[in-house]
């Protein structure tokens, strides 16, 4: 169970379920049901007010949070790109520390490489003009694919998706989820969707 400070009622009450390795779980509910709160609990951003989250039988609160979060690749509804190159956005590291061949492979698997390849500076193209006057702005769909490429690069065993396609139309959302799940085959996936049609990708709802 979980309630926010100064809140008189639990946002989540007696929620209990088990996720098996490699399983795809869809979380569905009306607005305000606590779906995003549940995801943030799973990510270790909050701790349960009552009860506990077990990872492989060990309480999450007793684990090293940084090491645990290395096991998670997340895409949230509201995402921000970094004012650096596309390669830097994918790796989250400096260019010297970035495996460029891996970046290109991740962009291909995320369905973004054709767009990047057509750019003059390719994966070295800067996003935004905050640091580079020749930087570009990506469309919403391209940003989502960039976030997917970042998740693939991280190579984490668990993928957490909190309505990352809410701004897309139904067809684009379906294609995006299919690309995500194909690219991350073998990963455990926990995702929130505001369209029931998307839950066909899940093993359980």
N, C-alpha and C positions, 0 to 999 in steps of 0.2 A: 504494500500500500504506500501511497505517497500523497502528501499535501504540501503546498507552498506555505512559506511563512506568512502569518497574518491571514491565512485562509481558514474558514470555519469547517470546510468539508474536504474530504479526500478527493483528489483528482482521479486517482486510481485506488480501488479497494479490492483486496484479496484476488489480485490478478496472478494466475499461476499457469505456467506452461513450460514445456521443455523443447528445445531446438536441438536436433541431432546434427552432427557434422555433415556439411554438404546439402542440408535441407533448405528449401526455399519457402519462406513464411511470408504471407501477406497480412498486414494489419489493416482492418477496415472498420470504420466507425464514423458517426456524424461529427460535425465540427465541435470541438471542445470535449470530445470523448477521452482525450488523454493520449492519443497516438504518438504525437511528437514528444510528449513528456516521457512516455515509455521508451522511445528510442534514445532519448538523452540519458535516461537511467542506464540503459544497456551500454551506452558509450562511456559511462562513468562520470558524466558531467554533474549529475545529482546522485544522492544516495537515498535508498528507500526510507520512508518514515517508519515503516514496520515491515519485518520480513527481510529477506536477503536475496541477492543474485549470486548464483553459483556458476563458476566457470570451471568445467571439468571436475566438479565436486568441491572446489575451493571458493570461499566467499570473495567476491570481487573487491570488497573493501580492504581485504588483507593482501591483495596483489599489488605489485608495483604498477601504478597507473600508466606511466609512460610506456612500459613494456607491454602492458595489456593493449593500449591504444595502437601500438604498432601492428596488432593483429587485425585491426579494423580499417577498412577503406570506406569512406562515407561521402555521400552526395546529398546535400540538403536543398530545400526549395530555393532558399536565398543564398546564392554563391557569389563570391568575389574573386576576380582574377587579380594576379599580381602585376604591377607595372614593369614587368621584365619580359624576356623573350618567351615565345611559345614553348621552347624546350625547357626553360626555367620553370614555367608554370606546370609542365608535366612532371618534372623530376622533383621540384621543390628544393632544388639545390643550385649552387653556382654552376656556370657552364663548365668550369674546370672539373667539377665533381660529377657532371652529368654524363651518362652513357648515351651518346647521341644515336647510336644504332638501335638501342632499346627504345628511345623516344620515338623514332620513326616507326618502329614496329607497333608501339602502343597507339600511335596516331592512326595507323592503318587499321588496327583491330577495332578502334573506336569509330571508324568511318570518317575521319577528318583529314587524312593524309592528302587526298586529291585536292582539297581546298588549300592546304598549306603548301603543297608542292607548286601550286600555281602562283604563289606569292614570290616576289623578287628575292627576298631574303629567306624564304622557306621557314624552317623551324627557328631561325634566328630573328624572325620578325617580332618586334616589340608589340605588346598589347597595351593600348592607351598611349597618350602623348605626354604623360606625366614626367617621364624621364627621357623619352625619345620623340622629337618632333615628327619623326616619320612613322611613329607607331600607328596601329590601326585599332578599330573597334570591331569586335566579333558579334555576330548575330546571336540571339538567344539560343537557337539550336546548336550553333557552333560552340558556344560556351559550355553547354551541357555535354557535348562530345569531348571537349577539352577536359572537363572534370572526370569523365569516364576514362580518358587516356591516363590521367593522373592516378586514378584508382588502379588501373592495370599495371602501371609502372611500379606502384607500391607493392604489388604482388602479395596482398594480405589474404588470409583464408576466409575472412568474413566481410561481406559487402552489405552496407547499411544505406538504404535509399529512403529519404524522407520527402516524398512527393517532388522529386527533382524535375518532373515533366509537367507540373501544374499549368505552366503558361503555354503549353503546346496543344494543338488540336488533337482529336482522338486518334487519327491515323498516324500523325507524327509521334504521338506518345507511344502507340503500339510498336512502331518501328524502333523507337529509342529503347524501349524495354527489351525488345528482342535482341537488339545489338548489345545492350549491356549484359544480358544473361548469357548470350553466346560467347562474348568476349571473356566472361568470368566463369566459364564452365568449370565445375568442380568446387567452386566456392560455396560456402553457406551464405544465403541471402535473406535479409529481413527488409521488407519494403512496405511503405505506406502508399496506397493509391486512392485517389478520389474517384476513380472510375472502376466499377466492378469488372468491366471487360478485361482490364489489365491483369486481374487476379488469375486468369487462365494460365499464366506463367508459373503460378505457385503450386507447390506440393500440398500445402495446407493454407486455409484462410482462418 
